[in-house]
Amino acid sequence: MQGNVFPIREGDIYVLDQHDKHYLRGGRDEDLILVSIFNPPLKGTERHNLNIPSGSAY
């Protein structure tokens, strides 16, 4: 990760295509609401594990 910070605003689309490491955070005074789309689709049993040093993955 390069340490770059890119603000995401209402109406923006954020696309990953190379299993890029990333972090998404809401604002200080507002919630982050998002929709995730996966292709190929997930099976439904995948879970994030936020307690591992390498970060969560599916």
ROTIZA-11197 format. One record per residue (C-alpha): residue number from 1; residue in three letters; z, y, x. Coordinates in Angstrom, 3 decimals. Example, Ala and Ser with C-alpha at 12.3 -4.5 7.8 and 13.67 -1.06 7.14 Angstrom:
<sites>
+-----+------+----------+----------+----------+
| pos | code |       pz |       py |       px |
+-----+------+----------+----------+----------+
|   1 |  ALA |    7.800 |   -4.500 |   12.300 |
|   2 |  SER |    7.140 |   -1.060 |   13.670 |
+-----+------+----------+----------+----------+
</sites>
This chain:
<sites>
+-----+------+----------+----------+----------+
| pos | code |       pz |       py |       px |
+-----+------+----------+----------+----------+
|   1 |  MET |    0.000 |    0.000 |    0.000 |
|   2 |  GLN |   -0.934 |    3.413 |    1.316 |
|   3 |  GLY |    1.901 |    5.331 |   -0.347 |
|   4 |  ASN |   -0.507 |    7.320 |   -2.512 |
|   5 |  VAL |    0.809 |    8.727 |   -5.781 |
|   6 |  PHE |   -1.558 |    9.313 |   -8.681 |
|   7 |  PRO |   -0.223 |   10.828 |  -11.900 |
|   8 |  ILE |   -1.359 |    8.987 |  -15.022 |
|   9 |  ARG |   -1.635 |   11.156 |  -18.106 |
|  10 |  GLU |   -2.242 |   10.460 |  -21.766 |
|  11 |  GLY |   -5.774 |    9.139 |  -22.264 |
|  12 |  ASP |   -6.206 |    7.938 |  -18.650 |
|  13 |  ILE |   -7.467 |    4.439 |  -17.815 |
|  14 |  TYR |   -6.057 |    2.673 |  -14.748 |
|  15 |  VAL |   -8.122 |   -0.316 |  -13.541 |
|  16 |  LEU |   -7.305 |   -2.854 |  -10.826 |
|  17 |  ASP |   -9.809 |   -5.416 |   -9.605 |
|  18 |  GLN |   -8.571 |   -6.729 |   -6.237 |
|  19 |  HIS |   -4.976 |   -7.761 |   -7.031 |
|  20 |  ASP |   -3.945 |   -4.370 |   -5.677 |
|  21 |  LYS |   -0.211 |   -3.830 |   -5.234 |
|  22 |  HIS |    0.886 |   -1.070 |   -7.569 |
|  23 |  TYR |    3.871 |    0.513 |   -9.281 |
|  24 |  LEU |    3.831 |    2.241 |  -12.656 |
|  25 |  ARG |    6.703 |    4.496 |  -13.676 |
|  26 |  GLY |    7.388 |    6.602 |  -16.732 |
|  27 |  GLY |    8.345 |   10.236 |  -16.491 |
|  28 |  ARG |   11.899 |   11.418 |  -15.968 |
|  29 |  ASP |   12.268 |   12.430 |  -19.613 |
|  30 |  GLU |    9.760 |   10.131 |  -21.304 |
|  31 |  ASP |    8.931 |    6.457 |  -21.710 |
|  32 |  LEU |    5.857 |    4.773 |  -20.264 |
|  33 |  ILE |    3.801 |    3.081 |  -22.979 |
|  34 |  LEU |    0.841 |    1.036 |  -21.829 |
|  35 |  VAL |   -1.543 |   -1.758 |  -22.758 |
|  36 |  SER |   -2.382 |   -4.447 |  -20.184 |
|  37 |  ILE |   -5.637 |   -6.374 |  -20.441 |
|  38 |  PHE |   -6.332 |   -9.408 |  -18.267 |
|  39 |  ASN |   -9.632 |  -11.161 |  -17.669 |
|  40 |  PRO |   -9.427 |  -14.109 |  -17.543 |
|  41 |  PRO |   -6.672 |  -13.960 |  -20.152 |
|  42 |  LEU |   -3.132 |  -15.035 |  -19.402 |
|  43 |  LYS |   -1.763 |  -18.233 |  -20.927 |
|  44 |  GLY |    1.333 |  -16.588 |  -22.392 |
|  45 |  THR |    3.929 |  -18.321 |  -20.230 |
|  46 |  GLU |    3.633 |  -15.912 |  -17.283 |
|  47 |  ARG |    6.647 |  -13.704 |  -16.508 |
|  48 |  HIS |    7.335 |  -10.858 |  -14.115 |
|  49 |  ASN |   10.069 |  -11.496 |  -11.533 |
|  50 |  LEU |   11.292 |   -8.130 |  -10.279 |
|  51 |  ASN |   13.926 |   -9.633 |   -7.972 |
|  52 |  ILE |   11.658 |  -10.827 |   -5.155 |
|  53 |  PRO |   10.847 |   -8.643 |   -2.103 |
|  54 |  SER |    7.085 |   -9.176 |   -2.342 |
|  55 |  GLY |    6.938 |   -7.785 |   -5.892 |
|  56 |  SER |    6.129 |   -9.378 |   -9.194 |
|  57 |  ALA |    2.908 |  -11.282 |   -9.808 |
|  58 |  TYR |    1.314 |  -13.542 |  -12.371 |
+-----+------+----------+----------+----------+
</sites>
